[in-house]
Protein backbone atom coordinates (compact mmCIF):
# COMPACT_ATOMS: atom_id res chain seq x y z
CA UNK A 1 0.00 0.00 0.00
CA UNK A 2 1.19 3.53 -0.74
CA UNK A 3 2.20 6.12 1.83
CA UNK A 4 -0.53 7.57 4.03
CA UNK A 5 -2.17 10.80 3.00
CA UNK A 6 0.06 12.76 5.37
CA UNK A 7 3.19 11.18 3.80
CA UNK A 8 2.16 11.56 0.16
CA UNK A 9 5.11 13.09 -1.64
CA UNK A 10 4.55 16.10 -3.87
CA UNK A 11 7.11 17.56 -6.26
CA UNK A 12 6.29 20.97 -7.76
CA UNK A 13 2.60 20.34 -6.95
CA UNK A 14 2.67 17.00 -8.82
CA UNK A 15 2.01 13.91 -6.69
CA UNK A 16 4.71 11.25 -7.01
CA UNK A 17 3.68 7.82 -8.34
CA UNK A 18 0.56 9.57 -9.60
CA UNK A 19 -0.56 6.91 -12.07
CA UNK A 20 -0.30 4.11 -9.50
CA UNK A 21 -2.30 6.13 -6.99
CA UNK A 22 -4.99 6.83 -9.58
CA UNK A 23 -5.17 3.13 -10.51
CA UNK A 24 -5.60 2.14 -6.87
CA UNK A 25 -8.27 4.80 -6.40
CA UNK A 26 -10.24 3.51 -9.38
CA UNK A 27 -10.27 0.01 -7.87
CA UNK A 28 -11.51 1.39 -4.55
CA UNK A 29 -14.16 3.40 -6.41
CA UNK A 30 -15.24 0.28 -8.33
CA UNK A 31 -15.87 -1.53 -5.07
CA UNK A 32 -17.85 1.39 -3.66
CA UNK A 33 -20.00 1.79 -6.75
CA UNK A 34 -20.79 -1.92 -6.81
CA UNK A 35 -22.12 -1.64 -3.26
CA UNK A 36 -24.14 1.46 -4.19
CA UNK A 37 -25.56 -0.33 -7.23
CA UNK A 38 -26.68 -3.33 -5.20
CA UNK A 39 -28.31 -1.10 -2.60
CA UNK A 40 -30.09 0.88 -5.32
CA UNK A 41 -31.32 -2.30 -7.04
CA UNK A 42 -32.92 -3.47 -3.81
CA UNK A 43 -35.10 -0.37 -3.84
CA UNK A 44 -36.28 -0.46 -7.46
CA UNK A 45 -36.25 -4.13 -8.51
CA UNK A 46 -39.30 -6.30 -7.96
CA UNK A 47 -39.66 -9.92 -9.08
CA UNK A 48 -36.38 -9.75 -10.98
CA UNK A 49 -37.00 -6.60 -13.02
CA UNK A 50 -37.15 -2.84 -12.53
CA UNK A 51 -40.55 -1.77 -11.22
CA UNK A 52 -41.75 1.49 -12.79
CA UNK A 53 -43.60 2.60 -9.67
CA UNK A 54 -40.53 2.02 -7.50
CA UNK A 55 -38.33 3.75 -10.08
CA UNK A 56 -40.64 6.76 -9.96
CA UNK A 57 -40.54 6.75 -6.17
CA UNK A 58 -36.74 6.52 -6.07
CA UNK A 59 -35.98 9.09 -8.78
CA UNK A 60 -33.56 10.99 -6.56
CA UNK A 61 -31.59 7.86 -5.72
CA UNK A 62 -31.45 6.65 -9.33
CA UNK A 63 -30.43 10.09 -10.52
CA UNK A 64 -27.71 10.08 -7.89
CA UNK A 65 -26.45 6.68 -8.94
CA UNK A 66 -26.20 7.85 -12.56
CA UNK A 67 -24.01 10.71 -11.35
CA UNK A 68 -21.85 8.35 -9.32
CA UNK A 69 -21.46 6.01 -12.30
CA UNK A 70 -20.61 8.96 -14.55
CA UNK A 71 -17.87 10.07 -12.15
CA UNK A 72 -16.46 6.55 -12.20
CA UNK A 73 -16.44 6.43 -15.99
CA UNK A 74 -14.99 9.95 -16.29
CA UNK A 75 -12.07 9.19 -13.96
CA UNK A 76 -11.37 5.94 -15.77
CA UNK A 77 -11.30 7.72 -19.14
CA UNK A 78 -9.12 10.62 -18.00
CA UNK A 79 -6.67 8.10 -16.55
CA UNK A 80 -6.62 6.21 -19.87
CA UNK A 81 -5.96 9.53 -21.63
CA UNK A 82 -3.05 10.34 -19.34
CA UNK A 83 -1.55 6.84 -19.54
CA UNK A 84 -1.70 6.92 -23.33
CA UNK A 85 0.14 10.24 -23.38
CA UNK A 86 2.72 8.88 -20.94
CA UNK A 87 3.22 5.81 -23.11
CA UNK A 88 3.88 8.02 -26.14
CA UNK A 89 6.14 10.35 -24.13
CA UNK A 90 3.70 13.24 -24.54
CA UNK A 91 2.70 13.68 -20.90
CA UNK A 92 4.22 16.72 -19.20
CA UNK A 93 3.52 18.75 -16.07
CA UNK A 94 0.21 20.22 -17.25
CA UNK A 95 -1.27 16.86 -18.23
CA UNK A 96 -0.33 15.38 -14.85
CA UNK A 97 -1.78 18.38 -13.03
CA UNK A 98 -5.05 18.01 -14.95
CA UNK A 99 -5.17 14.30 -14.08
CA UNK A 100 -4.61 14.72 -10.36
CA UNK A 101 -6.92 17.74 -10.18
CA UNK A 102 -9.77 15.70 -11.68
CA UNK A 103 -9.17 12.82 -9.29
CA UNK A 104 -8.80 15.13 -6.31
CA UNK A 105 -12.06 16.94 -7.04
CA UNK A 106 -14.23 13.94 -7.91
CA UNK A 107 -12.97 11.73 -5.09
CA UNK A 108 -13.61 14.58 -2.67
CA UNK A 109 -17.18 15.01 -3.95
CA UNK A 110 -17.88 11.31 -3.56
CA UNK A 111 -17.24 11.75 0.15
CA UNK A 112 -18.68 15.24 0.63
CA UNK A 113 -21.63 14.99 -1.74
CA UNK A 114 -22.20 15.35 -5.49
CA UNK A 115 -24.16 18.45 -6.48
CA UNK A 116 -26.61 17.25 -9.14
CA UNK A 117 -28.26 20.67 -9.43
CA UNK A 118 -28.74 23.79 -7.31
CA UNK A 119 -31.08 22.01 -4.89
CA UNK A 120 -30.07 18.33 -4.99
CA UNK A 121 -26.94 16.78 -3.49
CA UNK A 122 -26.44 13.02 -3.41
CA UNK A 123 -24.39 11.70 -0.49
CA UNK A 124 -23.06 8.26 0.34
CA UNK A 125 -25.60 7.81 3.10
CA UNK A 126 -28.46 8.28 0.63
CA UNK A 127 -27.53 4.96 -0.96
CA UNK A 128 -27.40 3.25 2.41
CA UNK A 129 -23.60 2.99 2.38
CA UNK A 130 -22.23 2.43 5.88
CA UNK A 131 -19.25 3.96 7.68
CA UNK A 132 -17.46 0.68 7.04
CA UNK A 133 -18.12 1.01 3.30
CA UNK A 134 -16.78 4.56 3.27
CA UNK A 135 -13.68 3.63 5.27
CA UNK A 136 -12.97 0.79 2.84
CA UNK A 137 -13.07 3.34 0.02
CA UNK A 138 -10.78 5.78 1.83
CA UNK A 139 -7.55 3.92 1.19
CA UNK A 140 -4.30 5.86 1.52
CA UNK A 141 -4.13 6.59 -2.23
CA UNK A 142 -7.61 8.11 -2.20
CA UNK A 143 -6.79 10.21 0.86
CA UNK A 144 -3.62 11.49 -0.77
CA UNK A 145 -5.38 12.51 -3.96
CA UNK A 146 -8.16 14.23 -2.02
CA UNK A 147 -5.66 16.16 0.09
CA UNK A 148 -3.10 17.13 -2.56
CA UNK A 149 -4.71 16.51 -5.95
CA UNK A 150 -6.76 19.66 -6.39
CA UNK A 151 -5.33 22.30 -4.10
CA UNK A 152 -5.47 25.99 -4.92
CA UNK A 153 -1.76 25.86 -5.80
CA UNK A 154 -2.47 23.07 -8.30
CA UNK A 155 -5.25 25.08 -9.92
CA UNK A 156 -3.02 28.16 -10.08
CA UNK A 157 -0.34 26.11 -11.83
CA UNK A 158 -2.89 24.95 -14.40
CA UNK A 159 -4.07 28.55 -14.86
CA UNK A 160 -0.50 29.72 -15.55
CA UNK A 161 -0.22 27.21 -18.39
CA UNK A 162 -3.54 28.39 -19.85
CA UNK A 163 -2.41 32.03 -19.71
CA UNK A 164 0.55 30.93 -21.83
CA UNK A 165 -1.89 29.33 -24.32
CA UNK A 166 -0.91 25.84 -23.22
CA UNK A 167 -4.09 23.79 -22.83
CA UNK A 168 -2.40 20.41 -22.71
CA UNK A 169 -2.20 17.60 -25.23
CA UNK A 170 -5.67 16.39 -26.19
CA UNK A 171 -4.20 13.06 -27.24
CA UNK A 172 -6.17 12.68 -30.46
CA UNK A 173 -3.55 10.41 -32.07
CA UNK A 174 -5.27 10.88 -35.42
CA UNK A 175 -3.78 12.91 -38.27
CA UNK A 176 -7.16 13.87 -39.73
CA UNK A 177 -8.48 15.12 -36.40
CA UNK A 178 -5.24 17.00 -35.74
CA UNK A 179 -5.59 18.72 -39.12
CA UNK A 180 -9.21 19.62 -38.37
CA UNK A 181 -8.20 20.98 -34.98
CA UNK A 182 -5.47 23.15 -36.51
CA UNK A 183 -7.79 24.40 -39.26
CA UNK A 184 -10.50 25.54 -36.86
CA UNK A 185 -8.01 26.92 -34.37
CA UNK A 186 -6.70 29.17 -37.15
CA UNK A 187 -10.25 30.14 -38.14
CA UNK A 188 -11.07 31.13 -34.55
CA UNK A 189 -7.87 33.10 -34.12
CA UNK A 190 -8.22 34.94 -37.44
CA UNK A 191 -11.98 35.41 -37.87
CA UNK A 192 -13.50 35.23 -34.38
CA UNK A 193 -11.21 36.30 -31.55
CA UNK A 194 -10.43 39.79 -32.91
CA UNK A 195 -14.15 40.65 -33.05
CA UNK A 196 -15.89 38.47 -30.46
CA UNK A 197 -15.67 40.89 -27.54
CA UNK A 198 -17.21 43.69 -29.58
CA UNK A 199 -20.07 41.39 -30.67
CA UNK A 200 -20.63 40.57 -27.02
CA UNK A 201 -20.55 44.16 -25.76
CA UNK A 202 -22.98 45.29 -28.46
CA UNK A 203 -25.15 42.18 -28.01
CA UNK A 204 -25.00 41.60 -31.75
CA UNK A 205 -25.97 38.55 -33.73
CA UNK A 206 -23.02 36.64 -35.13
CA UNK A 207 -22.43 38.14 -38.60
CA UNK A 208 -23.87 36.10 -41.46
CA UNK A 209 -20.51 36.28 -43.22
CA UNK A 210 -18.98 34.29 -40.35
CA UNK A 211 -21.81 31.74 -40.52
CA UNK A 212 -21.26 31.47 -44.28
CA UNK A 213 -17.57 30.74 -43.70
CA UNK A 214 -18.48 28.12 -41.10
CA UNK A 215 -20.84 26.48 -43.58
CA UNK A 216 -18.11 26.46 -46.24
CA UNK A 217 -15.81 24.74 -43.73
CA UNK A 218 -18.43 22.02 -43.20
CA UNK A 219 -19.41 22.86 -39.62
CA UNK A 220 -23.12 22.18 -40.10
CA UNK A 221 -22.66 18.88 -41.91
CA UNK A 222 -19.88 17.28 -39.89
CA UNK A 223 -21.88 14.23 -38.79
CA UNK A 224 -24.48 14.19 -41.57
CA UNK A 225 -23.93 11.17 -43.88
CA UNK A 226 -22.12 11.86 -47.14
CA UNK A 227 -25.12 10.68 -49.16
CA UNK A 228 -26.99 13.71 -47.82
CA UNK A 229 -24.22 16.22 -48.46
CA UNK A 230 -22.43 15.98 -45.13
CA UNK A 231 -18.93 14.87 -44.19
CA UNK A 232 -20.04 11.68 -42.43
CA UNK A 233 -17.60 12.09 -39.56
CA UNK A 234 -17.86 10.74 -36.03
CA UNK A 235 -18.92 12.68 -32.95
CA UNK A 236 -15.32 13.18 -31.88
CA UNK A 237 -14.76 15.37 -34.94
CA UNK A 238 -17.77 17.45 -33.90
CA UNK A 239 -16.23 17.83 -30.43
CA UNK A 240 -12.85 18.89 -31.81
CA UNK A 241 -14.46 21.53 -34.03
CA UNK A 242 -16.76 22.75 -31.26
CA UNK A 243 -13.88 23.14 -28.81
CA UNK A 244 -11.85 25.28 -31.18
CA UNK A 245 -14.81 27.44 -32.20
CA UNK A 246 -15.86 27.92 -28.56
CA UNK A 247 -12.34 28.92 -27.67
CA UNK A 248 -12.95 31.94 -29.89
CA UNK A 249 -16.53 32.71 -28.76
CA UNK A 250 -19.04 30.39 -27.14
CA UNK A 251 -21.82 31.59 -29.42
CA UNK A 252 -19.79 30.46 -32.43
CA UNK A 253 -19.29 27.04 -30.85
CA UNK A 254 -22.96 26.80 -29.98
CA UNK A 255 -24.50 27.69 -33.31
CA UNK A 256 -23.67 24.23 -34.61
CA UNK A 257 -25.78 22.65 -31.87
CA UNK A 258 -29.01 23.74 -33.58
CA UNK A 259 -27.90 22.00 -36.78
CA UNK A 260 -26.79 18.93 -34.83
CA UNK A 261 -30.16 18.60 -33.07
CA UNK A 262 -32.16 19.01 -36.28
CA UNK A 263 -29.94 16.70 -38.32
CA UNK A 264 -29.98 13.94 -35.70
CA UNK A 265 -33.76 14.14 -35.35
CA UNK A 266 -34.26 13.88 -39.10
CA UNK A 267 -31.53 11.28 -39.63
CA UNK A 268 -32.89 8.94 -36.96
CA UNK A 269 -36.62 9.69 -36.99
CA UNK A 270 -37.42 11.22 -40.36
CA UNK A 271 -38.99 9.66 -43.42
CA UNK A 272 -36.78 9.12 -46.48
CA UNK A 273 -38.27 12.13 -48.25
CA UNK A 274 -37.63 14.29 -45.17
CA UNK A 275 -33.99 13.21 -45.07
CA UNK A 276 -33.56 13.99 -48.76
CA UNK A 277 -35.26 17.37 -48.40
CA UNK A 278 -33.71 18.73 -45.22
CA UNK A 279 -30.34 17.13 -44.53
CA UNK A 280 -28.49 18.53 -47.59
CA UNK A 281 -29.82 22.02 -46.83
CA UNK A 282 -28.73 21.80 -43.19
CA UNK A 283 -25.30 20.43 -44.16
CA UNK A 284 -24.66 23.25 -46.63
CA UNK A 285 -25.90 25.98 -44.30
CA UNK A 286 -28.61 26.92 -46.79
CA UNK A 287 -31.09 26.75 -43.92
CA UNK A 288 -30.46 27.42 -40.23
CA UNK A 289 -32.50 25.40 -37.70
CA UNK A 290 -33.58 26.25 -34.17
CA UNK A 291 -34.86 23.94 -31.42
CA UNK A 292 -38.27 24.95 -30.03
CA UNK A 293 -38.95 22.76 -27.01
CA UNK A 294 -39.06 24.65 -23.69
CA UNK A 295 -42.18 26.35 -22.36
CA UNK A 296 -42.80 28.80 -19.51
CA UNK A 297 -43.13 27.14 -16.09
CA UNK A 298 -42.24 23.64 -17.30
CA UNK A 299 -38.45 23.70 -17.15
CA UNK A 300 -37.07 20.41 -18.43
CA UNK A 301 -40.33 18.52 -17.77
CA UNK A 302 -41.26 17.89 -21.40
CA UNK A 303 -44.19 15.74 -20.34
CA UNK A 304 -45.96 18.91 -19.16
CA UNK A 305 -45.75 20.74 -22.51
CA UNK A 306 -49.02 22.38 -23.52
CA UNK A 307 -48.43 23.92 -26.96
CA UNK A 308 -51.10 22.38 -29.21
CA UNK A 309 -50.93 21.34 -32.83
CA UNK A 310 -54.36 20.69 -34.37
CA UNK A 311 -54.50 19.02 -37.76
CA UNK A 312 -56.92 20.61 -40.20
CA UNK A 313 -56.76 19.21 -43.71
CA UNK A 314 -53.16 19.31 -44.90
CA UNK A 315 -51.88 21.71 -42.21
CA UNK A 316 -51.24 21.79 -38.49
CA UNK A 317 -52.37 24.89 -36.62
CA UNK A 318 -50.10 25.53 -33.65
CA UNK A 319 -51.05 27.56 -30.58
CA UNK A 320 -49.02 28.05 -27.41
CA UNK A 321 -45.96 29.68 -25.89
CA UNK A 322 -42.30 28.72 -26.01
CA UNK A 323 -39.38 30.25 -24.13
CA UNK A 324 -35.58 30.35 -24.09
CA UNK A 325 -35.46 29.66 -27.81
CA UNK A 326 -31.87 30.13 -28.92
CA UNK A 327 -31.39 31.75 -32.34
CA UNK A 328 -35.15 31.76 -32.69
CA UNK A 329 -35.47 34.68 -35.10
CA UNK A 330 -32.75 34.38 -37.73
CA UNK A 331 -33.53 30.79 -38.67
CA UNK A 332 -35.54 28.97 -41.33
CA UNK A 333 -36.85 25.81 -39.70
CA UNK A 334 -38.02 25.00 -36.18
CA UNK A 335 -37.83 21.54 -34.65
CA UNK A 336 -40.95 21.97 -32.51
CA UNK A 337 -42.19 19.74 -29.73
CA UNK A 338 -45.99 20.04 -29.63
CA UNK A 339 -48.96 18.17 -28.21
CA UNK A 340 -50.90 16.58 -31.06
CA UNK A 341 -53.14 14.48 -28.82
CA UNK A 342 -54.63 16.42 -25.87
CA UNK A 343 -56.23 13.26 -24.51
CA UNK A 344 -52.83 11.65 -23.93
CA UNK A 345 -51.17 13.05 -20.83
CA UNK A 346 -47.43 13.15 -20.30
CA UNK A 347 -45.02 12.16 -23.04
CA UNK A 348 -47.32 9.98 -25.16
CA UNK A 349 -49.26 12.83 -26.75
CA UNK A 350 -46.17 14.68 -28.00
CA UNK A 351 -44.93 14.99 -31.58
CA UNK A 352 -42.12 16.84 -33.33
CA UNK A 353 -42.90 19.03 -36.31
CA UNK A 354 -40.33 20.49 -38.72
CA UNK A 355 -42.00 23.87 -39.05
CA UNK A 356 -40.74 26.18 -41.77
CA UNK A 357 -40.72 29.92 -41.24
CA UNK A 358 -39.29 33.03 -42.91
CA UNK A 359 -35.94 34.17 -41.58
CA UNK A 360 -36.30 37.14 -39.24
CA UNK A 361 -34.08 40.13 -38.56
CA UNK A 362 -33.30 42.30 -35.54
CA UNK A 363 -35.91 44.83 -36.67
CA UNK A 364 -38.54 42.23 -37.55
CA UNK A 365 -37.66 39.00 -35.73
CA UNK A 366 -40.89 37.12 -36.45
CA UNK A 367 -42.47 38.08 -39.78
CA UNK A 368 -44.54 34.87 -40.04
CA UNK A 369 -48.31 35.04 -39.63
CA UNK A 370 -49.43 33.62 -36.29
CA UNK A 371 -46.01 34.06 -34.71
CA UNK A 372 -44.77 36.82 -32.39
CA UNK A 373 -42.15 37.18 -29.71
CA UNK A 374 -39.60 39.22 -27.83
CA UNK A 375 -35.94 38.95 -26.94
CA UNK A 376 -34.86 37.70 -23.51
CA UNK A 377 -31.84 39.80 -22.62
CA UNK A 378 -28.90 37.85 -21.19
CA UNK A 379 -25.58 38.80 -19.62
CA UNK A 380 -23.53 36.11 -21.34
CA UNK A 381 -23.88 33.45 -24.02
CA UNK A 382 -24.64 36.03 -26.67
CA UNK A 383 -24.40 35.97 -30.44
CA UNK A 384 -27.64 34.16 -31.28
CA UNK A 385 -30.07 35.79 -28.83
CA UNK A 386 -32.77 34.13 -26.75
CA UNK A 387 -36.47 34.61 -27.37
CA UNK A 388 -39.90 34.02 -25.94
CA UNK A 389 -42.23 33.09 -28.81
CA UNK A 390 -46.02 33.00 -28.97
CA UNK A 391 -47.91 30.96 -31.58
CA UNK A 392 -51.51 31.75 -32.46
CA UNK A 393 -52.85 29.38 -35.12
CA UNK A 394 -49.42 29.34 -36.75
CA UNK A 395 -49.71 27.06 -39.79
CA UNK A 396 -47.28 24.47 -41.09
CA UNK A 397 -47.76 21.63 -43.56
CA UNK A 398 -48.92 18.33 -42.08
CA UNK A 399 -46.22 16.58 -44.12
CA UNK A 400 -43.71 18.26 -41.79
CA UNK A 401 -44.61 15.89 -38.95
CA UNK A 402 -41.34 14.13 -38.14
CA UNK A 403 -41.67 10.48 -39.07
CA UNK A 404 -44.88 8.83 -40.14
CA UNK A 405 -47.10 9.00 -37.07
CA UNK A 406 -48.03 11.26 -34.20
CA UNK A 407 -47.10 10.65 -30.57
CA UNK A 408 -43.47 9.69 -31.18
CA UNK A 409 -41.92 13.07 -30.37
CA UNK A 410 -40.51 12.32 -26.94
CA UNK A 411 -38.96 9.05 -28.07
CA UNK A 412 -37.46 10.75 -31.12
CA UNK A 413 -35.93 13.48 -28.98
CA UNK A 414 -34.49 11.05 -26.44
CA UNK A 415 -32.77 9.15 -29.26
CA UNK A 416 -30.98 12.32 -30.31
CA UNK A 417 -30.44 14.35 -27.14
CA UNK A 418 -27.19 12.54 -26.35
CA UNK A 419 -25.57 14.01 -29.45
CA UNK A 420 -26.57 17.55 -28.50
CA UNK A 421 -25.35 17.05 -24.93
CA UNK A 422 -21.96 15.87 -26.21
CA UNK A 423 -21.72 19.00 -28.33
CA UNK A 424 -22.75 21.15 -25.37
CA UNK A 425 -20.07 19.55 -23.19
CA UNK A 426 -17.45 20.25 -25.86
CA UNK A 427 -18.21 23.98 -25.59
CA UNK A 428 -17.09 24.00 -21.94
CA UNK A 429 -13.53 25.11 -22.59
N, C-alpha and C positions, 0 to 999 in steps of 0.2 A: 504494500500500500504506500502511496505517496506521503510526503510530509504533511503534517497537520496544517490547517489554515494559517495558523500563526507563523509557521515555519516556511510557508510557500515562498520560494525565491523569485524575485522580480528584478529584471535587468532592463533599465531604461523604459520602465513601465510595462515591459513584455514579460509575461510569466514564463519561467523556464519549464521545459518539458510540456509545453502547451498542448501539443497534439495528444499526448498520452493522457493528460488530465481531461481533455475534452472527450476522448474515447471512453474513459472510465465513467464520466458524468452521463454520457448517453446510455450506457448500460444500466446505471442506477435509475435514470429516467424511464427506461423501458420497463423496469420492474414496477415502478410506481404507477405508470399508466396502465399496466396490465391489471393491477389491483383496482384502480379507479374504474376501468372498463367493466370488470366483473361486478363491482358494487352498483354501477349504473344499470347493467343488464338485469340485475335482480329487481330493479324498480320498474322496468318497462317491458319485460318479457313475461308472457303468460302462455302456458301450454306449448312452449318451445318456439314461439315467434313473438315479434314485437306487437304489443297491443296498442292500437291507436288511441284509445281513451287514456291509457297510462302514459303514452308518449306525450299527449296533450297536457296531462297533469304535470309531467316532469320536464316541461320545456326548458326551464332554467338550467336544470342539471344536464340535459342533453346538449344544450347550447354550450355550457361550460366544458363538457367533455370534448366537443368539437374544437374548442379553443386549445385545450390541453394537448390534443392530438396534433393540432396544427403547429404548436410550439415544438413538439417532439420532431415532427417532420422537418420543420425549418432549421432546427439545430443540426439535424443529421445532414441536410443538404449543404449548409454553410460549411460544415466540417469537410464534406466531400470536396467542395470547391477549394478549400484551403489546402487539403492534402494533395489534390491534383496539381495545384500551383507549386507546392513544395517539391513534388516529384519531378516537375519540369524545370526546377530551379528558377521559378518566377515569383516566389513568395518572399516578400521583403517586410520591413517593419510595419508598414501601413496595413497590409493584408493580415498580419498576425494581430494587430491591434483591433481590427474590425472583427476578427474571429472571437477573440476573448471578450470584447465588449458585448457581442451578441449573446454569448454564453452567460456572461455575468448578469446581464439584464434579465434574460428569460428565466434562468435558474432562480434568481431572486424573486421574480414575480410568482413562480410556482409556489414558493413558500409564503410570500406576503399577500398574494391574491392577484388574479389576472383581471384587469379592467376590460370588460366586454363592451361597455358603452358608458355613458356618463353616469348611469344610475345602477349598473349591475356589475358586481365583482364576484367572481367565482373563487372560492378558497378550498383548500384541501379538505377541511372539515365538512364541506357541503356534499362531498362524495361519500362521506363516512369513513375516510382514511383516519387511522388512529395515530397517536403519538409514536407508537412503535413503527408504523409505516413511514412516517416522516423522518424519524431518526435513521431508518435503514437507507433512506434516500440521501441523507446528509452525510455522505462519505467525505473523507478529507479533501478529495479532488473537487467536489461540488462546493464545499466551504471555501476553498481557496479561490475558485473562480468567482463566487459571489462577493468575496471580500476585495479581491484585487482586479477582477476582470473589467469592470466598468466604472472605475473611479473617475472623478472629475479630471484628474491629470491625464488619464487615458483619453477621455473625450477631447481634451484640449490638444493633445498630440495629434489626434485624428483631424481636428479642425485646422491645425497648422498645415497639414498636408493638403487639405482641400483649398486653403487660401493660395497655396502654390500650384493650384490646378492639377493636383495629383489625387485622383479618385480611386486609385488602386486598379489592379489588373482584374478585369471581369472574368477572364478565363474562358473565353469563347472557344478557342482552339478550332476555329473554322475560318478559312481564308475568306469565304464569301461574306460571312457575318462581319468579319473584321473590316472588309472593304465597305460594306453598308454602313457600319459604325463611323468610319472615317468620312464617308461621303456626307452623312447627315450632321456630323459634328461640324464640318466645314460650312454646310448650309446654315446651321444655327449661328455660327460665329460671324458669318458674312452678312446674312440677310435678316437675322432676328435680333441678336443681342444689341446691335447698335441702336435699335429703334424701340425695343420692347418696353423700356421704362417710360418712354413718352406715350406709347399706346396706353399703358396702364394709368398714368397720371391724367390723361385726357379721357379715360374710359371709352376708348375708341374700339370699334370692331376691327378685327384683324383685316388688313387690306386684302382685297380680292386678288391683287397681283401676287401676294405671298401664297394664298390658297391655290392659285393657278400653278405656281412653281411647285408646290407640294404635290399637286395632282400629276404634273409632268414627271416628278420623281417617283411616282407610283405609291404614294402614301396611302391613298384610299382603296387601293386594290391589292395590298400586300398579301392578304390571306384568301382572296377570292380566287377560285380555280382559273387556270389559264383559259379553259374553254369559254369562260365568260368575261375574258378581257383582263383578268387579274394576273398577279405574279405567281400565285399558287404556293406561297412560302408558308413555313410553319409559324406558330405563335411566337417562337423565340425571336424571329426576325421582327415581328411587330413590336416586341418589347425593346429590342435594340434601337429601333427607329424612334419609338416613343420616348425613351430615355434621353436620346440626344436632342430631340425637339424640345422636350420639357426643360432641358438644361438651359435652353435659350429663353423660353417663356412658357409657362404651364398651359396657357390657352392654346398655344401652337401644338403642344403635345396632346391636348385634350380633344382637339377638333376631329382627330381621326377616330375617336371613340364612337361618335354618332354614326360614321360609316361602318365601323366594325359591328355595332349592334344591328343596324339595318341589314347588312350583308349576311350576318350569321342567321338572323331570323328567316330571311328569304332562302338562303342556301339550305337550311335544315327543315324549314316548315313550308316553303312556298311550292306552288305548282310549277310544272316545267315552263309554262308560258310566263309566269311571274319571274322566274330566274332569268329567262332569256330577255325579258323586257327591262328589268331593273338592275341586275348585277353589272352588266357592262357600263351602264350610265353612272353607277356608284363608283366603279373602279376607275373610270376616266376623270371623275370629278365634274362631269356634266351636270349632275344633280347633287345637291347637298341634303342629307337626311337629318332629322332631329327626332329624338325619342320623347314621346308624349305619354307618360305613364302616371306620374304623381298627381294627387289631388289635395286640395286644402283639407286639413284635419284628419288625413288618413295615414300620413307618414309612409312607412314602407309596407303597410298592411294592404296589399293589393286586393285581397279578398273583400275589402270594404269599398272598392271603387263604385261610383254611382253614375258616371257619365254614360248616357244611353245612346245606343245606335239602333234606330228603328228602320227596318227595311220596307221601302215603298217602291214597288216596281223594280227598276234596275238601279236604284240608288239606296244608300243608307243616309238617314238624316240624324245628325249627331247633336246632342244637347248636353251641356254640362260644363264644369270648370276644371281646369288643369293648372298646376303651379310648379314653379322651379323648373321651367322648360328651358334647357340650355340651347342657345343658338336657335331660338324658336321663330325668329322673324325672317332672317336671311337664308331660308332653306326652301326646298322644293317638294319634299315629301316627309310626311309624319308617320312614324310607326306608332300608332295609337292603340292603347289598351282601353276597350270600351265594354259596356255590358249589353250584350245582344239579347239576353234572355233574362228579363226582370224577375221571373218566377224561380230562377235558380239562384240561391244565395251563395255567398262565398266565391270560390274560384271557378266553379263549374259554369257560370253564366257569362264568362269573359271571353272576348275574342280580340284579335289584333287586326287592325285595318291599315293598309298602306294608303294613307290619304294624301292625294296630291293637293298642292296649293301654289298660288303665285308667290314668287320670292319678294319679301318685303324689304324696306329700307328703314333707315333711322327716322326719316320724316313720316313714312307711312308703313309701319311695321306689319300690319295685317290688312292687306287690301282685299282679301277674299270675302265674299258675301257670307254672312252668318258667323263671322269670326272677328273677335276684338280682343284687345289685351293691353297690358302696360308693363313697363320694365320694372324689375325688382332690383334696386340699386344694391351693389355689394362692395365690400372693401377690397377684396382680393379676387383671384380667379376670374379676371376680366378677359376681354378679347372676343367673347361670343355673346355675352349678355344673357341675363336670366329674365324670364317673363312669366306673368300670370295670364292665362288665355281663357276666354269664355267662348263657348260654342252655342249658337242658337239656330237649330235646324241647318247646321252646316252640312252641305251635301257632298258625297263622294260616291263613285261608282261601286255597285255591289260586287263587281268582279275584283275589287281591291281587297276583299276579305283574304287574309293570309291563309293559304291552304284551301281545302275544299269544303270545310264544314265549320259551323259556329261552335263556340264553347271550348275551343282548344287553345285559347290565348295564353292562359297561365302556363300550361305545359310547354308551349312553344317558347315562351320567355325563359323558363327555367332551363331549357336545353341550351340556351345561348348566353345566359347571364354570366357564366364562368369566363367566357372570352372577354367580355367587357370588364369584368373585375380584374383580370390579368392585366389588361391594358391600363386600367386605373392605377393598379399597384406600380406599374412601370413608370408612371408619372412622378412617383414619390422620390425624387432625387434629393 
